[in-house]
Amino acid sequence: MAYFFNEPSRTFSEYLLVPGYSSSECIPANVSLQTPVVRFKRGEECPLTMNVPMVSAVMQAVSGEQMGIGLAKEGGIAFIYVSQPIADQADMVRRVKNYKAGFVFSDSNLRLGDTLADVLALKERTGHSTMAVTDDGTGTGKLLGLVTSRDYRVSRMDPSTKVETFMTPAEKIVSAPEGTSLKAANDIIWDHKLNALPILTADGHLVSFVFRKDYDAHKGNPLELLDSQKRYMVGAGINTRDYAERVPALVEAGVDVLVIDSSEGYSEWQKRTLEWIRSRYGESVKVGAGNVVDGEGFRFLADCGADFVKVGIGGGSICITRETKGIGRGQATAVIDVAQERDKYFQETGIYVPICADGGIVQDYHITLALAMGADFCMLGRYFSRFDESPTSKVLINGSYMKEYWGEGSARARNWQRYDLGGASKLSFEEGVDSYVPYAGSLSDGMATTLAKVRSTMCNCGALTIPELREKAKLTLVSSVSIVEGGAHDVLLKDSASGGK
Ligand code: RVP
């Protein structure tokens, strides 16, 4: 007979934390959000930790190289999406690893023949106002000139005006040779009162820019996540189909951690993938697996050698797996169940296998709840897709800026490998939707607010670290009536009274 779970499965919004005693030491500035990412033995140090408990989803609409760089700056890890050709994914990883803080690859480039209209269109698309004019229109072409917003006046110039008539030509540009240190570049910027300094090869090809504002920003990233060679850390997704080619390419590109990207991870395919990686690389390549939603699935993947296990089926904001296939489990219940098994596994074997709560984080406090319930870190898609650093377009809809966000199981992404159970090499039916999310500005500002809330709640619970939160947390279920009580209620909101903004 079928097995029936006794309790209904629940989501994060059905829980709240009940505050504990906070001492005068318990202030947000003293909170550490450091957390393990990969397995380690009792008494040993975890070989890969993060400074904040957040990773970005393995999705086309979320994790490209900009997210890789941006999130590492904030102390977390982006998992570069797998639903693209191997060489392209490896290039993205390589660009994050080669990124030198403060040295920016030029993504807004023009050719001599381009016009003012092209400049404006490029600015609209990338949001960047400093543009290189190169012989081949790429970020590594020979530098012929620079265009910034100080070089043109839209109201007084014809849109068909050629770039070469108003750009600052190469001979008038202050530049620095490849190999210049960030400190020396900054001195040149300061001495010449520049906003941007192009770094050039000996034969005049563009390598990167150093921007005045980035140098200042770099000094403000105390949590940035660096490898032993002071490069940013980055992750990448793999699938259970082409791992024999994809993994070597990603490892060669310098990836720090992999994850098998699948909607359902309790499978022989994942076992085979993990075994292949272990036989080829031993413990040197770190790889997470998933997704699972109960202790049984966790134990299977832990026994197969997964470095961490991802938890969550059907809770993603763009995910319709529960509707289409009828599989899944409320995300809070799944995390609680898997965390209990992880602790049992640790007691029995002395091996700690971190777990990642993937999907369904809607409010910032859901992160704190997930941590209190036992997650070591959270994976977020919708959250990160809203920022400048996600690879998607910013569009104006009904007067508000939005970003596009689509599921890996949508017809748009066509990531059939993620849903593959062996057999056909195509997406048989959709498990995800294509959507808009409200644009939310820069990653750094957004995460600062989110993490301030997490730290503050931890202090309310008397916890200065994630393990302490887990030990001290008191969680209560809330009734549907008390959920209403939790929002603004029985008042007329001024925004809605005046018909909104
Ligand atoms: P969310 O943060 O709620 O947007 O969820 C993101 C997660 O949703 C991803 O990490 C992944 O596990 C899942 N996902 C991605 N695509 C799809 C889909 O098309 N169904 N689901």
Residues whose N, C-alpha, C, O or C-beta is under 5 A from the ligand:
A	BS01	RVP	A57 V58 G315 G316 S317 I318 C319 I320 D358 G359 G360 I361 M379 L380 G381 R382 Y383 G407 E408 G409 S410 E431 G432 V433
